[in-house]
Amino acid sequence: MCNCLTMRRDLRETMGGKYPHSTHSPACEDYVTEEFARIEYGDVACVMEKREAEAFVNDSNIEYVVTTVHLTRDQFERMGEFAGF
C-alpha cells in the first residue's frame, strides 16, 4: 500500500531537474523504474522507449550518444513532446 504522502521527499529521482518528479517516492513500494533510452545529438536530447530508440538509431546515418536511464512510467509520460534534433 502506498504511503507516499507521509514520506519526506528530496526529489532525487528528477536527477537535478532533468526529469519530472515521480508520483511515488523512491522509498515507496509502488515506485518502479523501467529502462528508457536517452538519445543525444549535440546539445539536444530526448528520451524514448528502448525498442523505439534502437530502431531510430539504426535507421539513421547520424552518430547519436545513447545512454540508459531509469525512470518510472509516470515520469516518462509527463515529459514534454520532443520537437526534434
Summary of the structure (lengths in Angstrom):
residues: 85
radius of gyration: 14.7
end to end distance: 41.3
largest distance: 49.5
contacts: 178
relative contact order: 0.24
helix: 25%
strand: 27%
